[in-house]
Amino acid sequence: MHEPTGMHGVTGLRIREMTLADCDRVAEIRVGGWQSAYRGLIPQSYLDGLSVREDAERRRTHLTRSDGSVVNLVAEGTGGEITGWACHGPYRDGEALTPDAELYALYVHPDRVGQGVGRALLTESVTRCSAAGHDRMLLWVLQENSRARRFYERAGFHADGAAEPFEVQGVTVPEVRYARTLPH
């Protein structure tokens, strides 16, 4: 039986907006993503202390209080299982919002990394930010996260020279900013 190709060319994958019912699964993906992608980059004690339950509550709170400026997307397989999550909105420069867009987060279930889920979520975020009239999309990535950096570079992003420290349990973890001009 031939499975239809879903959104962005990934077989059986649908990208849609996140609902409250998705918060538990998104929290599992986010926490699992941190624990997998950031092992060796962020203190292990911090990663071990991440709570899916607490993260799910934060997702629910953010979603119910949303003014619509932040967009949460999920990747859903043919069986209805959520396999990835992305979140974007206005770029934050300190407390000020700028005309640029920012990809706040993109996480894929560790078992689905490398299968096009992240690419589909990123493509949809870029498409939506471009349609909303943003000229650029920015994101922050851990400097030592070479896998993520290669992923974003393949998608047309480049390090723009901005960097800032991210502190976790007293350990400074440098982040670098990536930028991409959006098509109109």
Contacts in CASP RR format, 6 or more apart in sequence:
PFRMAT RR
TARGET T0000
AUTHOR 0000-0000-0000
METHOD contacts of the structure
MODEL  1
MHEPTGMHGVTGLRIREMTLADCDRVAEIRVGGWQSAYRGLIPQSYLDGL
SVREDAERRRTHLTRSDGSVVNLVAEGTGGEITGWACHGPYRDGEALTPD
AELYALYVHPDRVGQGVGRALLTESVTRCSAAGHDRMLLWVLQENSRARR
FYERAGFHADGAAEPFEVQGVTVPEVRYARTLPH
3 11 0 8 1.000
3 12 0 8 1.000
3 78 0 8 1.000
4 11 0 8 1.000
4 12 0 8 1.000
5 11 0 8 1.000
5 12 0 8 1.000
6 12 0 8 1.000
6 13 0 8 1.000
6 14 0 8 1.000
7 13 0 8 1.000
7 14 0 8 1.000
7 15 0 8 1.000
7 120 0 8 1.000
7 124 0 8 1.000
8 15 0 8 1.000
8 119 0 8 1.000
8 120 0 8 1.000
8 123 0 8 1.000
8 124 0 8 1.000
9 120 0 8 1.000
10 115 0 8 1.000
10 116 0 8 1.000
10 117 0 8 1.000
10 119 0 8 1.000
10 120 0 8 1.000
12 77 0 8 1.000
12 78 0 8 1.000
13 75 0 8 1.000
13 76 0 8 1.000
13 77 0 8 1.000
13 78 0 8 1.000
13 83 0 8 1.000
13 116 0 8 1.000
13 117 0 8 1.000
13 120 0 8 1.000
14 75 0 8 1.000
14 76 0 8 1.000
14 77 0 8 1.000
15 73 0 8 1.000
15 74 0 8 1.000
15 75 0 8 1.000
15 76 0 8 1.000
15 120 0 8 1.000
15 121 0 8 1.000
15 124 0 8 1.000
16 73 0 8 1.000
16 74 0 8 1.000
16 76 0 8 1.000
17 71 0 8 1.000
17 72 0 8 1.000
17 73 0 8 1.000
17 74 0 8 1.000
18 26 0 8 1.000
18 59 0 8 1.000
18 63 0 8 1.000
18 72 0 8 1.000
18 73 0 8 1.000
18 74 0 8 1.000
18 85 0 8 1.000
19 63 0 8 1.000
20 60 0 8 1.000
20 63 0 8 1.000
20 64 0 8 1.000
22 74 0 8 1.000
22 82 0 8 1.000
22 85 0 8 1.000
23 56 0 8 1.000
23 59 0 8 1.000
23 60 0 8 1.000
23 63 0 8 1.000
24 52 0 8 1.000
24 56 0 8 1.000
25 74 0 8 1.000
25 81 0 8 1.000
25 82 0 8 1.000
26 56 0 8 1.000
26 59 0 8 1.000
26 72 0 8 1.000
26 74 0 8 1.000
26 82 0 8 1.000
26 84 0 8 1.000
26 85 0 8 1.000
27 52 0 8 1.000
27 53 0 8 1.000
27 55 0 8 1.000
27 56 0 8 1.000
27 58 0 8 1.000
27 59 0 8 1.000
28 52 0 8 1.000
28 109 0 8 1.000
29 82 0 8 1.000
29 83 0 8 1.000
29 84 0 8 1.000
29 85 0 8 1.000
29 107 0 8 1.000
29 108 0 8 1.000
29 109 0 8 1.000
30 55 0 8 1.000
30 59 0 8 1.000
30 85 0 8 1.000
30 105 0 8 1.000
30 107 0 8 1.000
31 50 0 8 1.000
31 51 0 8 1.000
31 52 0 8 1.000
31 55 0 8 1.000
32 50 0 8 1.000
32 107 0 8 1.000
32 109 0 8 1.000
32 110 0 8 1.000
33 107 0 8 1.000
33 108 0 8 1.000
33 109 0 8 1.000
33 110 0 8 1.000
34 42 0 8 1.000
34 47 0 8 1.000
34 50 0 8 1.000
34 107 0 8 1.000
35 47 0 8 1.000
35 48 0 8 1.000
35 50 0 8 1.000
36 110 0 8 1.000
36 113 0 8 1.000
37 107 0 8 1.000
37 145 0 8 1.000
37 147 0 8 1.000
37 148 0 8 1.000
38 47 0 8 1.000
38 142 0 8 1.000
38 145 0 8 1.000
39 47 0 8 1.000
41 142 0 8 1.000
41 144 0 8 1.000
41 145 0 8 1.000
41 173 0 8 1.000
42 142 0 8 1.000
42 168 0 8 1.000
42 171 0 8 1.000
42 173 0 8 1.000
43 168 0 8 1.000
43 169 0 8 1.000
43 171 0 8 1.000
45 169 0 8 1.000
46 168 0 8 1.000
46 169 0 8 1.000
59 72 0 8 1.000
62 70 0 8 1.000
62 72 0 8 1.000
63 72 0 8 1.000
69 89 0 8 1.000
69 90 0 8 1.000
70 87 0 8 1.000
70 88 0 8 1.000
70 89 0 8 1.000
70 104 0 8 1.000
71 87 0 8 1.000
71 88 0 8 1.000
71 89 0 8 1.000
71 125 0 8 1.000
71 128 0 8 1.000
72 85 0 8 1.000
72 86 0 8 1.000
72 87 0 8 1.000
73 85 0 8 1.000
73 86 0 8 1.000
73 87 0 8 1.000
73 88 0 8 1.000
73 121 0 8 1.000
73 124 0 8 1.000
73 125 0 8 1.000
74 82 0 8 1.000
74 84 0 8 1.000
74 85 0 8 1.000
75 82 0 8 1.000
75 83 0 8 1.000
75 84 0 8 1.000
75 85 0 8 1.000
75 108 0 8 1.000
75 117 0 8 1.000
75 118 0 8 1.000
75 120 0 8 1.000
75 121 0 8 1.000
76 82 0 8 1.000
76 83 0 8 1.000
77 83 0 8 1.000
83 108 0 8 1.000
83 109 0 8 1.000
83 112 0 8 1.000
83 117 0 8 1.000
84 107 0 8 1.000
84 108 0 8 1.000
84 109 0 8 1.000
84 112 0 8 1.000
84 117 0 8 1.000
84 118 0 8 1.000
84 121 0 8 1.000
85 105 0 8 1.000
85 106 0 8 1.000
85 107 0 8 1.000
85 121 0 8 1.000
86 103 0 8 1.000
86 105 0 8 1.000
86 106 0 8 1.000
86 107 0 8 1.000
86 118 0 8 1.000
86 121 0 8 1.000
86 122 0 8 1.000
86 124 0 8 1.000
86 125 0 8 1.000
87 103 0 8 1.000
87 104 0 8 1.000
87 105 0 8 1.000
87 106 0 8 1.000
88 101 0 8 1.000
88 102 0 8 1.000
88 103 0 8 1.000
88 104 0 8 1.000
88 125 0 8 1.000
88 128 0 8 1.000
88 129 0 8 1.000
88 137 0 8 1.000
89 101 0 8 1.000
89 102 0 8 1.000
89 104 0 8 1.000
89 129 0 8 1.000
90 97 0 8 1.000
90 98 0 8 1.000
90 99 0 8 1.000
90 100 0 8 1.000
90 101 0 8 1.000
90 102 0 8 1.000
91 97 0 8 1.000
91 98 0 8 1.000
91 99 0 8 1.000
91 100 0 8 1.000
91 101 0 8 1.000
91 102 0 8 1.000
91 138 0 8 1.000
92 98 0 8 1.000
92 102 0 8 1.000
99 134 0 8 1.000
99 135 0 8 1.000
100 134 0 8 1.000
100 135 0 8 1.000
100 136 0 8 1.000
100 137 0 8 1.000
100 138 0 8 1.000
101 129 0 8 1.000
101 132 0 8 1.000
101 134 0 8 1.000
101 136 0 8 1.000
101 137 0 8 1.000
101 138 0 8 1.000
101 182 0 8 1.000
102 137 0 8 1.000
102 138 0 8 1.000
102 139 0 8 1.000
103 122 0 8 1.000
103 125 0 8 1.000
103 137 0 8 1.000
103 138 0 8 1.000
103 139 0 8 1.000
104 139 0 8 1.000
106 118 0 8 1.000
106 121 0 8 1.000
106 122 0 8 1.000
106 125 0 8 1.000
108 114 0 8 1.000
108 117 0 8 1.000
108 118 0 8 1.000
108 121 0 8 1.000
109 117 0 8 1.000
118 151 0 8 1.000
119 151 0 8 1.000
119 155 0 8 1.000
122 152 0 8 1.000
122 155 0 8 1.000
123 155 0 8 1.000
125 137 0 8 1.000
126 137 0 8 1.000
126 155 0 8 1.000
126 180 0 8 1.000
126 182 0 8 1.000
129 137 0 8 1.000
129 182 0 8 1.000
130 182 0 8 1.000
130 183 0 8 1.000
130 184 0 8 1.000
133 182 0 8 1.000
133 184 0 8 1.000
134 182 0 8 1.000
135 181 0 8 1.000
135 182 0 8 1.000
135 184 0 8 1.000
136 179 0 8 1.000
136 180 0 8 1.000
136 181 0 8 1.000
136 182 0 8 1.000
137 157 0 8 1.000
137 179 0 8 1.000
137 180 0 8 1.000
137 182 0 8 1.000
138 160 0 8 1.000
138 177 0 8 1.000
138 178 0 8 1.000
138 179 0 8 1.000
139 152 0 8 1.000
139 157 0 8 1.000
139 177 0 8 1.000
139 178 0 8 1.000
140 164 0 8 1.000
140 166 0 8 1.000
140 175 0 8 1.000
140 176 0 8 1.000
140 177 0 8 1.000
140 178 0 8 1.000
141 148 0 8 1.000
141 149 0 8 1.000
141 152 0 8 1.000
141 175 0 8 1.000
141 176 0 8 1.000
141 178 0 8 1.000
142 148 0 8 1.000
142 166 0 8 1.000
142 173 0 8 1.000
142 174 0 8 1.000
142 175 0 8 1.000
143 163 0 8 1.000
143 173 0 8 1.000
143 174 0 8 1.000
143 175 0 8 1.000
143 176 0 8 1.000
144 173 0 8 1.000
144 174 0 8 1.000
149 159 0 8 1.000
149 176 0 8 1.000
149 178 0 8 1.000
152 178 0 8 1.000
153 178 0 8 1.000
155 180 0 8 1.000
156 180 0 8 1.000
157 178 0 8 1.000
157 179 0 8 1.000
157 180 0 8 1.000
158 178 0 8 1.000
158 179 0 8 1.000
158 180 0 8 1.000
159 176 0 8 1.000
159 177 0 8 1.000
159 178 0 8 1.000
160 177 0 8 1.000
160 178 0 8 1.000
160 179 0 8 1.000
161 176 0 8 1.000
161 177 0 8 1.000
162 176 0 8 1.000
162 177 0 8 1.000
163 174 0 8 1.000
163 175 0 8 1.000
163 176 0 8 1.000
163 177 0 8 1.000
164 174 0 8 1.000
164 175 0 8 1.000
164 177 0 8 1.000
165 172 0 8 1.000
165 173 0 8 1.000
165 174 0 8 1.000
165 175 0 8 1.000
166 172 0 8 1.000
166 173 0 8 1.000
166 174 0 8 1.000
166 175 0 8 1.000
167 173 0 8 1.000
END
